[in-house]
Amino acid sequence: MDWVKLIKERARVSGVLRVDDLARELNVSEVAIGNALRRQEERGLVEHLGKKIFINRLVNDFSGRELINILRPEAYLSLETVLRDSGVSTQSPTALTCVTPGRPGEFRAKSVVIVFRRISKDLFWGFQNKRTRYGNYNVADPEKALLDWIYLGRQQGSTIHTDELDLQRLDVGKLLQYAAKFPSPVKQQTLETVATFNIAQPSATVAAA
């Protein structure tokens, strides 16, 4: 098997190499596929991430976001990553931060770190599916990302500092509508935060929702 040729060919369509898929396609055991890809990892052609997943290093513009829903089908990008991407926060998290109603976890490779934090199934909404060149992934609306961040921070007993956030970039009506579906402490902090920033609120408030 010419693994270099195969990896180059797959780089045209995907940044991910799955051991189980290759085993079925090539009619070879998963153990043999895994061993072969680990040898290619030593040559710098792939990176191991998770039990049966390798990143194709020959894909120059692979973001790693396409891995989110491969690792956790029920999950979406949220929290610090979305707050940064949307301009709400200037902080730059080193990991892709996600939420899931399933198992939390952390996946590390040299080129990407993906963290999954657990959220209630009742709060698993407020996201869209986004396509990329090599796949797709779910990503939270910025308003939902902020609420997820407040909610999970409070669960951990952390002090939630919102004074460095640029809430002008958010749709306040949507933020308040979404906040109405969260527990009361999150709703209250959202109202206080909006009031602190003197952001014009729509006529309907969280309390009336």
Disulfide bonds with the S-S distance in Angstrom:
none
